[in-house]
Amino acid sequence: MSRLTFHWFLPTNGDSRHVVGGGHGTAVTASGADRPPTVGYLSQIARAAEDLGFTGALTPTGAWCEDAWLTTAMVSRHTERLKFLVAFRPGFVSPTLAAQMAATFQRHSGGRLLLNVVTGGESREQRAYGDFLDKDARYARTDEFLHIVTRLWEGGTVDHSGEHLRVADARLARVPEPRPEIYFGGSSPAAGEVAARHADVYLTWGEPPAAVAEKIAWIRALAEKEGRSVRFGIRLHVITRDTAEQAWAEARRLLDGFDPDTVRSVQSGLARSESEGQRRMLALHGGGRDGLEIHPNLWAGIGLVRGGAGTALVGGHQEVAERIEEYHRLGIDEFVLSGYPHLEEAYWFGEGVLPLLAARGLWTHPHRAPAPGTTG
């Protein structure tokens, strides 16, 4: 099997010892004292992730959080090797400008940009940014957008007159080195077609292994029709401790902090989501507090108060390592993880789980040479 890659998360909507919600049409919610998403605090998380062996860090996009491009550009100055998986929506800037921004980021960061392309699943939020296309049209535009951007990155001059986008004699003065890899998710048929044509890494939210296996087979078949191959990643939260009892106690503490009125309000908002992935997340818990362990060590409680990724790996370090290996056997090579608070949980995972995966030969610290006499 190939080696694993791990990414962490920069909470540009704020952090807390409780779950901070937000996204997919819901407002940011949290219990207790939040930690504001200052450059100083986010840089602290980024430096910890870099030291622990995470390859990159995802930043979200939307009206509920800070801008991903600007924030990561600032945080990159406080790190040396960590890559930034910047989420952005193609409909908000021109493809030529986006290609230029990516090239600039690569030069000034030393090649540390990855792009998480988010088509946008909520028409109401899209309209707030001046985008009035419906969901299917947004995916068609994304397809055109990525066609233009990737050709510009290759150094070509692009003339394109499509249904949604038009550029003439477009060219970059300097192409990005290296070309940023494109991460892309989506569970609808339209999303699958775009992923097959353009994604380097297809990302899924954390569903049970059987459902993830179906998604992998679906995207792999579509990519083969395009003459391409795609890598696969999964987006999960994580609660890992020295013992399973300690980890589940932490999950119960988080659950106890969910105000019933907040849960009802968030679930009502998410039920209006146009995202197929969000619909699948909601189906995992049904809005209730019982039966939230939907697969061994896979807990759907986060999704009660948070849009988007709503499941967490919960357990002792050995159990979490086993679940990661289970997903890896299906074809998942990259894991985009997070936890509350993000600073402390990065250490729990980095010091508790990553050494176990290294001992199994599944992971190597990307910034350190193996010790003499080891296989890395």
C-alpha positions, -999 to 999 in steps of 0.1 A, spaced: 0 0 0 11 36 -6 21 59 23 -5 80 40 -7 118 39 -23 138 67 -36 174 67 -49 194 96 -74 222 96 -72 260 103 -104 271 121 -108 305 104 -143 307 120 -129 305 155 -119 277 179 -132 264 212 -132 236 237 -167 230 223 -178 224 187 -178 255 167 -205 252 140 -211 270 108 -212 265 70 -239 253 45 -262 282 53 -259 280 91 -244 307 114 -213 302 135 -223 287 168 -202 277 199 -206 272 236 -181 286 261 -153 310 254 -142 309 217 -107 315 206 -108 342 179 -92 332 145 -63 357 148 -32 352 127 -13 346 159 -35 317 170 -39 302 136 -1 303 131 3 285 164 -19 257 151 0 257 118 34 255 134 22 226 156 8 208 126 41 213 108 62 200 136 39 169 142 41 158 106 10 170 89 17 178 52 -9 206 49 -37 224 65 -72 230 50 -89 264 53 -127 267 47 -145 291 25 -178 310 29 -194 340 46 -191 323 80 -153 324 81 -123 345 73 -111 346 37 -89 316 30 -65 332 5 -56 362 27 -54 342 59 -31 315 46 -9 341 29 -4 357 63 0 324 82 25 310 56 50 336 68 51 319 102 57 284 89 84 269 67 72 237 51 34 233 58 13 234 27 -21 252 26 -51 236 12 -70 268 3 -107 264 -4 -121 287 -30 -152 290 -51 -147 294 -89 -177 317 -94 -163 345 -74 -132 355 -94 -122 352 -130 -102 321 -140 -73 341 -152 -71 360 -120 -74 328 -100 -46 312 -120 -24 343 -114 -32 343 -77 -22 307 -74 11 313 -93 19 343 -70 11 322 -39 34 294 -51 63 318 -57 60 336 -24 53 305 -3 80 283 -18 54 260 -36 32 253 -7 -3 259 -22 -29 232 -27 -64 241 -40 -97 228 -27 -122 237 -53 -157 243 -38 -185 247 -64 -209 259 -37 -240 240 -26 -262 268 -12 -278 292 -37 -288 317 -10 -252 322 0 -240 322 -36 -265 350 -43 -251 371 -15 -218 371 -35 -235 380 -67 -238 345 -81 -273 337 -94 -267 304 -112 -284 273 -101 -265 242 -88 -261 224 -121 -251 255 -139 -225 262 -111 -209 228 -118 -209 234 -155 -191 267 -148 -166 250 -125 -158 226 -154 -151 255 -177 -132 274 -150 -108 245 -143 -103 239 -180 -91 275 -184 -70 275 -152 -51 243 -159 -43 254 -195 -29 287 -181 -8 268 -156 7 248 -185 19 280 -200 -5 282 -229 -25 311 -244 -61 305 -238 -91 316 -259 -123 302 -245 -159 310 -252 -182 288 -232 -217 289 -218 -206 306 -186 -171 319 -191 -152 337 -218 -116 348 -220 -95 359 -250 -57 358 -254 -53 349 -217 -18 340 -206 3 340 -174 36 359 -173 49 333 -149 34 298 -144 32 283 -109 61 260 -99 50 234 -90 14 233 -104 -10 233 -75 -28 201 -70 -66 203 -72 -87 187 -45 -124 184 -53 -154 169 -36 -191 164 -43 -216 136 -42 -240 146 -70 -237 132 -106 -225 166 -118 -198 167 -92 -185 133 -102 -181 143 -138 -161 174 -129 -139 155 -105 -132 128 -131 -120 155 -155 -100 178 -132 -93 165 -97 -59 152 -85 -75 142 -52 -112 134 -48 -123 143 -12 -153 127 5 -167 135 39 -164 108 65 -191 82 58 -190 45 68 -164 24 49 -190 7 27 -203 40 14 -168 54 9 -159 23 -11 -189 29 -34 -178 65 -39 -142 55 -47 -155 29 -73 -178 56 -88 -151 82 -92 -125 58 -103 -147 45 -131 -156 80 -143 -119 90 -143 -109 59 -163 -134 70 -190 -115 103 -191 -82 85 -194 -71 97 -159 -64 84 -125 -74 101 -92 -62 98 -57 -87 97 -28 -89 116 5 -114 118 34 -124 147 56 -130 137 93 -128 151 128 -109 131 154 -111 125 192 -82 103 202 -69 96 237 -47 72 255 -77 50 262 -111 45 245 -129 54 277 -112 88 278 -120 95 241 -157 86 244 -159 106 276 -147 136 256 -173 129 229 -200 128 256 -187 161 270 -190 177 235 -225 162 231 -236 175 265 -226 210 253 -251 209 224 -280 232 233 -312 215 221 -325 248 206 -292 252 187 -294 216 174 -330 222 161 -320 255 145 -289 241 128 -307 210 116 -335 230 102 -311 251 83 -291 222 70 -323 204 59 -326 232 33 -292 226 19 -289 218 -18 -257 197 -12 -260 160 -18 -231 155 5 -248 174 33 -280 153 28 -259 122 33 -243 137 64 -278 144 79 -290 109 71 -262 94 93 -277 108 126 -312 118 117 -310 148 141 -311 126 172 -287 120 200 -289 82 200 -272 57 178 -244 82 169 -217 55 165 -226 46 130 -195 23 125 -170 12 150 -152 44 162 -171 66 137 -193 91 155 -218 113 138 -224 137 167 -204 166 153 -230 169 125 -257 179 149 -243 214 152 -220 218 123 -225 219 85 -202 201 62 -180 173 76 -200 159 105 -183 127 116 -154 120 139 -130 91 146 -133 84 183 -113 60 203 -80 50 218 -49 57 196 -47 21 185 -84 20 175 -81 52 156 -50 39 138 -70 7 129 -99 27 114 -75 48 94 -59 16 80 -94 3 72 -101 34 51 -66 31 35 -73 -4 24 -103 9 5 -81 33 -14 -80 64 8 -44 79 9 -50 114 23 -68 123 55 -79 159 63 -85 160 100 -96 184 127 -106 185 164 -118 207 192 -97 226 202 -76 223 171 -43 231 188 -46 205 215 -62 178 193 -34 181 168 -10 170 196 -33 141 207 -33 128 172 2 137 162 18 122 193 -7 93 198 -17 80 164 10 90 139 38 70 156 16 39 155 11 43 117 48 49 113 55 17 131 32 -1 107 51 13 77 21 34 66 34 69 73 66 88 73 72 123 88 74 145 57 99 169 73 123 146 90 147 120 78 141 84 92 163 74 121 193 52 112 183 16 110 146 22 105 123 18 75 108 53 80 
